[in-house]
Amino acid sequence: MSNEPTMKEKLLKLRPYLILLFIPILFTILFGAVMSPVFVEDIPIAVFDMDNSSKSRIVVDSFYDCPVFQVTETPDSYQEIEDRLLSGEIKGAVIIPEGFGKDLSAKAGTHAEVLIDGTNFLIGNNIQLYASTILAMVNAGIQMNLLEAGGMVPFAAEQSVYTLNIADRSLYNPQLGYFYYLFAGLLGIFVQQTILAVTPTVLIHEKERIHLSDCNHPEAVRLQLGNVSYKIGVFSLLNTISMLICLVLANKLFAYPIKGNIGYIMLIHVIFLLCLFGISLVIASFFEDATHCIQFVMFIAVPSFLSCGYGWPEYMMAPGFATVMKAVWPLYYYVNPMKDLMLKGAGWDVIGSYVTGGLLFAVVWITLGLVIFNIKIKILIRSQSRNGYNILTEADTKTI
């Protein structure tokens, strides 16, 4: 009978390496394909013109001409707009009230109402931004026409209207694209979850092997720990290669900018891996079953991302929360400097505090993890020795 491992056994043995290398790459391609459009265009909106005057039609035509919007509905009532917003058929609506043109001509002042579906912040922000820009431009044109009709020469009318002109410029993510905003955070989650999916599991298995090995031979225990160190080194190398491939794919396929120094990117990544190794030691110390460990790791993905200061800024967190968050989980020290490095091209003056904080986190948690893991192994060995002594005593009693 052949002792050669089956294909299934070979794949199971290779599974940790495949996860570390290919899962981040696959998810980068997936999320990049879904969220890669740089410009937010063709947002479906409705325009409800209750006035139907020449001036209201200027406003309506401006929304039709804007490439950001796609006017898909011309409703007949406010209730119909609410129904369309509720069903998701439109993401916003422009309502021009009755008497709009008359009030403008009389210089009595009027308004146009813009309804926005706020359930999607990116779509909502774009509707607000471009609708405000369109209405401001239309307002300026109408004001110039009124001034010229009153006898003011065109140049003077333009100077009066544009006495104060605001020129806004959005930096680093000018199109307010999803992928630009999220990729650094997603990359951090890919790295974190793949490392934590395999490293604590390996530590748990090695802990069991040490437990079952001959505890009178410290060399055997030392050999097991050497094997663990080798595997973790391979895991780190594969994860780093995968991270670099993800950056290249994001840049080449989806035009994601990488402005920062690659040396700084590697430094942040290596420190994060050290932090995750410390976390893995602690997790492996408290779990006896690898399945339960993986379930726990999967559970913490979303909470760790939402609380790391990436989507919700640190200064807006509850007092003391950010301090605790940075002390118990390392994602903060990865996703935030990575975003600054890649989108802004930040230097040491920006990332230095993250490097210092990450190194301190790694030192504390690796030390804590090694102490707890070592205590756990000693408890298991002591338990094994006690069980062996009890079995021997029972056998001697029977012999007597």
N, C-alpha and C positions, 0 to 999 in steps of 0.2 A: 504494500500500500504506500503510495507516494505521499511524502510530507510537504511537497511543494505547495505554497499558499495559492488559493484560488484568486480569480480576478477580483471578486468582491473584497476579499481580505486585503489585496494590494491597494484597491481604491480607498478602503477605510484607513489604511496606513498613510496614504498620500493625502487624505482629506484635509488635514490642517494646513498643509502647504498649498493646496489648491485654493482653499478659502482665503488665505492671506494674499496670494498673488492675484487671483482673478476676480474675486467679489468686488473690491473697490473699482477695478477697471470696468466691469460690467455695469455697475451702478452709475459710474461717471458718464458712460455712454448713454445709459437710459435717461438719467435726469437731464443731461445735456441736450438730448434729442427732444425731450418734452418741453424744456424751458429755454431753449437757446435763441428764439427770436429776439434780436437786440431791441427792436422798436416795438412798442405796444401800438398796434394799429387795428382798425376796423372794430372798435368797441361799439357794440349795438346800443343805440339810444333811440328815444322817441322825441319828436318835436310837436308840441301842442300849441299851435298859433291861434289864440282866441281873438286876435285883433284883425288879422288879414289886411293890414295897411302896408303902404310901400316901405315904411321904416321897419316894420316887423319882418317883412320879407327879406330885407337886407340881413337881418340876424339869422333867419332860417337858412338863407343861401350860404352864409358863412360856415354854418355847421355842416351843410352838405359838401362844401368844398374842402373841409379839413380832412386829411387822410387818416387822422387818429380815430375819427368817428365814422360809423356807418348808420345812417338814419334808416332804420328798418320799420318804424311805426309812425303813423300820423293819427294818433288817437282822437276820439271825439269827446272824451270826458276825463276828469281827474281820476275817477274810479278805474277806468280802463288802464291808465298808467300804473296805478298801484297794483292791479292784477298782473300786468306784464312784468313789473319789478319782482313781485312775489314769486312768479313762475320761473324767473331767470331768463326770460326771452329778451329783456333789455337790461342794461347795467346802469342806465341813467336816463334822465329826461329833461328837456328844456320846455318851460311853460311861459308863454308870452301872454300877459293878461289883456283883457279888453281895455281900449283907450290908450294903449301903449304909444302909438304914433301921435295921437292927439296931445297927450301929455308932453311928449318930446317937443312937438311944435310949439306948445304953449310955454315951454321951459318950466313946467311944473314939477318935473322930476318923476321918474317911474322906475320900474325894476323888471328884470326877467328872472324867474325862479329856476334853479337847477337842482333837480333831485338826483341823488347819488346812492347806489347800492353799496353801502359801506362794509359788506361782509367780506370783500376782497380789498385789502388795503392798497395793493398796487394798481388795480383798475380804478378804484375810487380816487386815488391821488392823481392819476392821469386825467380822469374826467374833470376834476376840480381845477387842475393846472391849465389844461387847454381850453376849457369853457371860460375860465376867468380871462385868459389871454384873448380869446375871440371877442368876448363882450367888451373888454377894455378897448380893443382896436375899433370895434363898431362904434362905441361911445365916442372915441376920439374923432372918427370920421364924421359922425353926426354933429358934434360940437363945432367942427371946422366949417361944415356946411351952413350951420346956423349963424356963425360969426360972419362968414362971407355974405350971406343973405342980408345981414345987417349993415353991410357997406365996408367991412374990413377987407383989406387986400389979402390974398391967399397966404403970402409969406408971414404976415403979421398974425393971421388966424392960426397958422401952424405953430408959431412961436408961443402963442397964448395957450394953446392946448397942451403942447409938449414942454412947458416950462420945467416940470420935473418928470423925467422919464426913467423908469426903473429897468435896468438891464440885468436879468438874472442869468446865472451860469451854474449849472449843476456839474460838480466835479466828480471824477472817479467812476461814476455810473450815470452818465448824462441822460441815457435813455430810460433809466429806472427799470432795467431789465431784471427779471427773476434770477436768472442763472448767475449774473454778475454778483448779485446780492447774496445768494445762498451757497455758492460753490465752496467757499472756504469752510463754512460751517458743516456742509455735507461731507467734505473731505475729512474733517475731524471726526465725524461720526463713523465714517467708513474705517478709518484707522483704529479708532477706539473699539468698535464692536468686533472687528476681525481679530484683533489682538486678544481681547477679553473672551472671545469665543473659543480660543485654542489654548492660550497660556495657562489659565487656572485649571483647565481640564487636564493638561499634561502634569501639572503640579499635583493634582489630586491622585492621578494614576501612579505617579512616582512615590507619593506618600504611602500609597497602599503597598507598593513593592518593597519599600523600606520596612514597612510594618511586617510584611510576610517574610523578609529576608532573615538571615541568621544574625541576630542582634549582638552576638559575641564577636562579630568581625566588623570593626569600624571601617576597615578598608572597603568592604562591600557597600556600606552606606555612603562612603566618600565617592565611590565609583558611580553610584546612582545619582548623586548630586552633580557629578561631572557630566553625566549624560544629560541631565536637565539643563545645565548651563549651555551645553552645546546646542540643544534643541532651541532654546530661547534665542541664542545668537543667530541661528538659521532663520527663525521666525522673524526676528528684527530685520535681517537682511532682505528677506522676501517682501516684507511689508514696506520697507524703504524703496525697493525697486518698483513695487506696485504704485506707491505714492508718486514717484517721479513719472511713471508712465501716465498716470491720471493727469498730472499737470500738462504733459506734452499733448495728450488727447484733447484736454479742455482748451488749450491754446490753439492747436492746429484745426480742430474740427468745429469748435464753437466760438472762436475768436476771444477767448477769455484772456485778459492781459496778465502777464507775469512781469511786473516792473521791478521787483525787489531783487536783492542779491541772493543768488542761489545758495551761497554759503550760509547766510542767515536762515534761509528756509530749512536747510539740512540741520542746522543747530537746533532750531525750534522743534523739529521732528524727532531728533535723537533724545532731547530732554523729555519730550512727551512719552516716548517709548520707555524711558527709565521710570517715569511717573506711573505708567501703566503696569510695569513690572512690579513696583511696590504694591499697587492696588491688587494685582493678581495674587501675590503672596498672601495678602490678608484675606481675600475671598476664598482662596484654596484652603486656608487654615480653618475656616468655619463651615465648609461644606464637605460632606463625606461622599455624596453622590454627584457625579458629573452632570447628570441630566438636570438636577435641581439647580446646580451652579449656572448652567447655560440659560435656564429659564430666568434666573435672577438677572443675569447680564443683559438679556434681551429686554427685560422690564425697565432697566434704568436708562435705556437709550434716549427716549423722549424727555424724561425729566432732566437728565443731564444737559441736553441741548437747550431746553427752554430756560434753564437757570444759569447758564454759563456766561451771560452778559452779551451774547451775540445778537439775538433778536430783540431782547428787552435790555436797554442800556443799564449799566451798573449804577449810575447816579440816580436812577428812578426806582431802584429796589428799596424794599423796606429797610429801615436802619438796622445795621448789623447782619443782614442776610448775606450781602456780598462777601463779608469777611468769613462767615461760616462756609459759604459755597466754595470759596477759593482754598479753604483749608481741607475740605473733605473730597473734592473732586478736581482733577487736573485739566479738564477740557478748556477752561477759561484761558489757560496759558498756551493754548495751541491755536484755537480758531480765531481769536482776536488779533494776535500778531500776524498770523498768516493772511488774514484779510488786509491788514495794513501793508504788509509786504507786497502782496500781489497786486492789489488795486492801486495803492498809493505810492509804492516804491519807497516805503519808509526805511529809515536808517536805524542805527543803534540807539539814537536818542529816544526813539519811540519804543523799540522792542526790548531795550535793556532791562526795564522793570519786569517784563514778562519772563525774560531769561533768568533773572535773579529769583523771581518767585517760583518758577518751574523747578530750578535746581534745588531750592530749599524744600519744595514739596517732595521731590524725588528722594532727597537724603532722608527726610523724616519718615516717609512711608516705606522706603526700602528697609531702613533700620527697623521700623516697627514690624514690617512684614516678616523679616528674617527672624526676629525675636519670637513672634507669635508662631511662625511655622516651625521653628526649632522646638519650642515648648510643646507644640502639638505632636511632633514626631517622638519626643521623649515620653510623652504620656502614652502614646500608642505602643512604644517599645516596652515601657514599664508594664502596661496592661498585658502585652503578649508574654512577658516573663512571668508575671503572676499566674496567668492561665496555664502556662507550661508547668509551673511549680505545683499547682493544684492537681493537674492531671497526673503528674508523677507521684504525688502523695496518695492519690486514690489507688493507683496501680500497686504501690508498695503495701497498702493496707490489705488489698485483696490477696496479695502473695502471702502475707503473714497469716 
